[in-house]
Amino acid sequence: EKSDPRQVIEALENGNIESRPLWKPMHLQPLFKDAMVIEDGTSQGLFDKGLCLPSGSSMSDEDVLHVCDIVKKVL
């Protein structure tokens, strides 16, 4: 069974690394609660299982490897 993204977020947080769930789908945001929705569950599935990891041009190779090591330990 795949790890819960919250476990990965917690492990990264313990390593002082910020991460977060994917953005909430538009149809789940309060502003759009009354809007017409045509969806097949894909966005909900991505939101439930997805994770935004640190990225950026300022990350060193060492930083990237550190994030990868923590994620691999959880998975």
URTANOR-V491831 format. One record per helix or strand. SS is the DSSP state (a for helix, b for strand). FROM is the first residue (numbers start at 0). TO is the last residue. If there is no record, write none. Layout:
[[SS	FROM	TO] [SS	FROM	TO]]
This chain:
[[a	4	13] [b	19	20] [a	25	27] [a	29	31] [a	41	48] [b	50	51] [a	60	73]]
